[in-house]
Amino acid sequence: MLIDILTHTPAWVFLVFGLLLFLGCMQLRPSSPHLVRAIALPLAMVALAIYGVVAAFGQSPAGLSALLVWALVAIALAVLVGRIRVHEAVLFDPVRRRFALPGSAVPLVLMMGIFATKYAVGVMLALHPGYAHDIGFALGASALYGAFSGVFAGRTLRLMRLAMRSQAVAMA
């Protein structure tokens, strides 16, 4: 059955997987991304998660509830993760508008998590189309999407706060 699922997977899905794997592996090494780039990738991943919820459940009666669960979980985790202190090795240069980031496996895990969730939901809906109307399935998948989104958003909020504090110190 696994071979059948893989052979019916469109080729572009493997390209997206490869791209996300590459981008995630790049995060394993220390980097100095510009402020815009440091924020763009997490925003893109949050957008992918929202798309996953809307594409899977948007047309079903569970669609609005699924989106609400995504938002509640995402906000809760964004607030929780956003409160965690930034690692002392993370710095922001307000003149160059660049971060100094140590390597981390967290972005890779989050990207693969969102991809795996989207893929698994797509496979389940292809095999069992009625799951799109199953409130339990919709809410569970949406909560998972929301968890990944919330962690991404919380990490981004921490970076934004660091940038704003560094900017304020530089101006003072």
N, C-alpha and C positions, 0 to 999 in steps of 0.2 A: 504494500500500500504506500509506503514511503517513496518508493521509486516512482509510482504513479503520480503522487503529489508533486514531486520534483520535476517530472517530465512535463506536467501541465502548468508549471510555473512560467510566466512570461520571462523572456530573457532580460528585460529591463529591471526586473526585481533583483537579479543577481548583480547587475551593475550598481544598483542602489546599495546593495549589501556591501559590495567591494568598496564603494566610495565611503560609506559610513565606517567601515573597518579601517580604511586608510586614514580618514580624519581622526578617528578615535585613537589609532596607534600613534599618530603625530602628537597627541596630547600626553603620551607617555614620557616624552622628552621635555626638558625645560625649554621655555619659549618666551618671546617678548612681543606678544601681539599688540596691535593698536587697539585703543578703546573700542572703536567701532567693530573690529573683527572679534574681539573678546565677547561682545554682546550679540553679534549677529548669529553665530552658531547656536547658542542656546535658544534664541528666539525662533530660529528655523526648526529646531527639534520640537519646541512647544507647538509650533504651527503644524508639524507633521502629526503630532499626537491629536490635536484638535481635528485635523482632517481625518484621522483614523476613526474617531468617534462619529463624526458627521457622515462619512462615507458608509460606515457600517450600519448605523442606527438612525440616521437623520430622517429617513422617510417612514420609519416605523412609529407606532404609538409610544414606544419606549425611548424615542429619540430625544425628546426634551428632558426627560428624567436622566438619561445617560449623559447629556451635556451638563446638566446641573451637578450630577455626581462628579464628573470630571473636574468641574470648576471648584467645587467644595474641597475635594481631595488636593487638587493642585494648590489652591490658596493656603490650605492648612499646612501642607508640607513646605511651601515657599516661605511662609512665616517662620516655621520651625527651623528650617535649614538656614534661613536668612539671619537668624539670631546666633548661629554658631560663629565663633571668632574666626577670622581669616587666618590662615597659616602664616606664621611669622616670616616665611620665605617669600610670600606674595607681596610685591611692592608695586607702586604706581609712580611713574615719572610724569608730573603734570606738564613739564615743558615739552617733552616728546609725545605726551599722551599715550604712553605705552606701559604695559604691565610687565613685570618680571614674574613669571609663573614657573614653579617647579613642575616636573612631570607628575602626572596623576593618571591612575587607571579609572577613576570615577567617570569621566566623560565617555570613555570607551564602553564601560558597563552600561551607562544610561542609554547611549546610542543603540547598542546591541539589544537592550531591553525593549526600547520603543520599536525597533525593527522586528524583533521576535514576536512582540505582541501583535503588531499589525499583520505580520505573516500568519500567525496562528489564528487570529480572528478571521482573516480572509479565507484560510483553509477550512475552518469550521463552518463559515457561512456558505462556502461552495459545497461542502459535503451535506450540510443541514441548513438549508435556506430559512427554515422556520425559526432558527435561533435569533434572527434579526428582530423578531417580535417577542422573544423570551426576555422578560424584564430582568431576571436573575443573571442571564448571560450578558445582557447589555450593561447592567450596572457593574458587574464584576470586571468586565473588560474596560469600561470607562474609568473605574477606580484605579486600575493598573496604569492606564494612560495618564491619569491625573497624578499618580504618585511620581512617575518619571518626570512629568512636566514640572511638578512642584519642586523636585530636587534641582532640576536645571534652573528654574526661575530663582530659587533661593540662593544658589551659588552665584548667579548673575547679580542679584541684589547685593550680596556681600561685596562683589567687585565694584559695583556702582558706588556703594557707600565709601569704600576705600578711595576710589577716584575723587569723590566729592570732598572727603576729608583732606586728602593730599593737595587738592586744588586750593582749598581754603587756607591751609597752612602756607602754601607757596605764595598766596596773595597777601598774607599777613606780614 
